[in-house]
Amino acid sequence: MKSLRTENSLQSVAALSRGWSNGCSRCSPTIVRPPSRGTILATTGGAPSGFTLLELLLVVAIMAVVVSITASDLSQLMGRYRLNGAARELASVVQSCRIRAISSNVEFAIVLVESDPLPGNGDSRANRGRYEVRVADSTTSPVTWSATTEGVFDYFAGPNDRRGVSIEAWAPLLGAPSYGLPDAVVFSPRGYLLNSAGDFTGGVIRVVLRNKSAGYVERRIVRIDRGGNVRIAAGG
């Protein structure tokens, strides 16, 4: 009986072996793997990574130098932007006054009120410059002048401030004879200037704007000729 059970066991093992060799998927044993407990990303051996205090200080110093250079360049760039904007604004006001004088058939004037006494001191917060637009009342004798709506342009304060931009001192202007308005550019109803001949240098009246944020002399020159035409030129 014992020999018979042994023989049957051997036959079962042989049959199982034949099934594996014939690719019987149902006869293949199931391999049970233990559940994964995590993935190892790095070993804990070796020297720890990081920065030394000297390396951190070196990086901070380099960043401080880069920020300082960038801030300086940005300050000069913004100063130039404001300077160009102020010059274009003044040129636009000149053209507007000329057109209004023609369309209204009355004299208009741009009065230079304040200049910067120290345009070269480099302090952009100490900028100065002011001009006003006025219209004549020819019904009075002598002629009186009144300010127009939104006709005040102050570089230091107000809605038209231009931080870092100044108006340099101008040569004294006599203005229009018998109109009693000195330091002014006066337009006739025909669109040309009524200023005295002595107010023109090289055929133009010059108003010089300066960028006080720059580390060098940077100017924009607004030139107005007798015909009332205006041009902007760069100047050092």
C-alpha positions in Angstrom: 0.0 0.0 0.0 2.8 2.4 0.9 4.6 1.7 -2.4 1.3 2.4 -4.2 0.9 5.9 -2.6 4.6 6.7 -3.5 4.0 5.7 -7.1 0.9 7.8 -7.3 2.8 10.8 -5.9 5.5 10.4 -8.4 3.0 10.3 -11.2 1.3 13.5 -10.0 4.7 15.3 -9.9 5.5 14.1 -13.4 2.1 15.3 -14.7 2.6 18.7 -13.0 6.0 19.0 -14.6 4.5 18.1 -18.0 1.9 20.8 -17.6 4.5 23.5 -16.9 6.6 22.4 -19.8 3.5 22.6 -22.1 2.8 26.3 -21.0 -0.3 25.6 -19.0 -1.1 29.0 -17.5 -3.7 27.6 -15.1 -1.2 25.1 -13.8 1.4 27.8 -13.1 2.0 28.5 -9.4 1.1 31.9 -8.0 4.1 33.8 -6.6 3.1 36.0 -3.7 5.4 39.0 -3.2 5.5 40.9 0.1 3.9 44.3 -0.1 6.3 47.2 -0.9 7.1 49.4 2.0 8.4 52.4 0.0 10.8 53.4 -2.6 14.4 54.3 -1.6 15.3 57.6 -3.2 18.7 58.1 -1.8 21.0 56.4 0.6 22.0 58.0 3.8 25.6 57.3 3.4 28.2 59.8 2.4 28.8 63.4 3.3 25.7 65.6 3.9 24.9 68.2 1.1 24.5 72.0 1.8 26.2 75.4 1.7 28.7 76.8 4.0 28.3 80.2 5.6 31.1 81.6 3.5 29.3 80.5 0.3 26.0 82.1 1.4 27.7 85.4 2.2 29.4 85.4 -1.2 26.1 84.8 -3.0 24.4 87.6 -1.0 27.3 90.0 -1.8 27.1 89.3 -5.5 23.3 89.7 -5.5 23.7 93.1 -3.7 26.1 94.3 -6.4 23.8 93.2 -9.2 20.8 94.9 -7.6 22.7 98.1 -7.0 23.8 98.3 -10.7 20.3 97.4 -11.9 18.7 100.1 -9.7 21.1 102.7 -10.9 20.5 101.9 -14.5 16.7 101.9 -13.9 16.8 105.2 -12.2 18.6 106.8 -15.1 16.3 105.1 -17.6 13.2 106.4 -15.7 14.7 109.9 -15.6 15.2 109.9 -19.3 11.7 108.7 -19.8 10.3 111.6 -17.7 12.6 114.1 -19.5 11.4 113.1 -22.9 7.8 113.1 -21.7 8.2 116.6 -20.3 9.8 117.9 -23.5 7.0 116.4 -25.6 4.4 117.9 -23.3 5.8 121.4 -23.5 6.0 121.1 -27.3 2.4 120.0 -27.4 1.3 122.9 -25.2 3.1 125.3 -27.6 1.3 123.9 -30.6 -2.0 123.9 -28.7 -1.6 127.6 -27.8 -0.9 128.5 -31.4 -4.0 126.7 -32.6 -6.2 128.2 -29.9 -4.9 131.7 -30.7 -5.8 131.2 -34.3 -9.2 129.6 -33.7 -10.2 132.0 -31.0 -8.8 135.1 -32.7 -7.2 136.2 -29.4 -3.6 136.2 -28.0 -2.4 133.3 -26.0 0.8 133.1 -24.1 3.0 130.5 -22.3 4.5 132.2 -19.2 7.8 130.8 -17.8 7.2 131.2 -14.0 9.9 129.2 -12.2 13.3 127.6 -13.1 15.7 125.5 -11.1 18.4 127.6 -9.4 20.6 124.5 -9.0 19.9 122.2 -12.0 23.3 120.5 -11.6 23.1 119.4 -8.0 22.0 115.9 -9.0 19.2 115.7 -6.4 16.2 114.5 -8.4 13.9 115.3 -5.4 14.9 119.0 -5.7 13.6 119.5 -9.2 11.9 122.8 -10.1 10.1 124.1 -13.1 6.8 125.8 -13.8 5.0 127.4 -16.7 1.4 128.6 -17.3 -0.9 129.1 -20.2 -2.7 132.4 -20.3 -5.2 134.1 -22.5 -5.5 137.8 -23.3 -8.5 140.0 -22.6 -8.1 142.7 -25.3 -11.2 144.6 -24.1 -9.2 146.0 -21.2 -6.6 148.7 -21.4 -3.9 147.7 -20.7 -4.5 144.1 -21.8 -5.0 141.7 -18.9 -4.1 138.1 -18.9 -6.0 135.3 -17.2 -5.0 131.6 -16.6 -6.7 129.0 -18.6 -8.4 125.8 -17.3 -5.7 123.2 -16.6 -3.1 125.7 -17.8 -0.6 125.3 -15.0 2.3 122.9 -15.4 4.4 122.5 -12.2 7.2 119.9 -12.3 7.5 119.8 -8.5 3.8 119.5 -7.5 0.4 118.9 -8.8 -1.0 116.6 -11.5 1.7 117.6 -14.0 4.7 116.9 -11.7 7.8 115.5 -13.4 10.1 114.2 -10.6 13.7 114.5 -11.5 13.1 117.0 -14.4 13.9 120.7 -14.1 13.6 123.8 -16.3 17.0 125.5 -16.5 17.2 129.3 -16.1 16.3 131.0 -19.4 17.5 134.2 -20.9 15.2 137.1 -19.8 12.3 137.5 -22.3 10.8 140.9 -23.0 7.7 139.3 -24.3 5.4 141.2 -26.6 5.8 145.0 -26.6 2.9 146.8 -25.0 1.4 143.6 -23.7 3.1 143.8 -20.3 3.9 140.1 -20.0 7.6 139.4 -19.6 9.2 135.9 -19.6 6.5 134.7 -22.0 6.1 133.3 -25.4 3.1 135.2 -26.9 1.1 134.0 -29.9 -0.8 136.4 -32.2 -4.3 135.5 -33.6 -2.4 134.7 -36.8 -0.3 132.0 -35.2 3.2 133.7 -35.1 5.1 135.1 -32.1 4.7 138.7 -31.0 7.9 138.6 -29.0 10.6 141.3 -29.4 13.5 140.5 -31.7 15.9 140.4 -28.7 14.1 137.4 -27.3 15.4 135.2 -30.2 18.8 133.6 -30.3 19.6 132.1 -33.6 16.1 132.7 -34.7 14.5 130.7 -31.9 13.4 130.9 -28.2 14.9 128.1 -26.3 13.5 126.4 -23.2 16.0 123.9 -21.7 14.8 120.8 -19.7 17.3 118.8 -17.7 17.3 115.2 -16.3 18.5 115.5 -12.7 18.5 111.7 -12.2 21.3 111.2 -14.7 24.9 111.0 -13.6 25.9 113.3 -16.5 24.4 116.4 -18.2 21.3 115.3 -20.2 19.1 117.9 -21.7 16.2 118.4 -24.1 15.9 121.7 -25.8 12.4 122.9 -26.9 13.0 125.5 -29.7 10.2 127.8 -30.9 10.7 130.0 -34.0 9.0 133.2 -34.9 6.4 131.4 -37.0 5.3 129.4 -33.9 6.8 126.1 -35.0 8.4 124.0 -32.3 11.1 121.4 -32.4 12.8 119.2 -29.7 16.6 118.7 -29.8 18.9 116.7 -27.5 21.6 118.6 -25.7 24.5 117.8 -23.4 
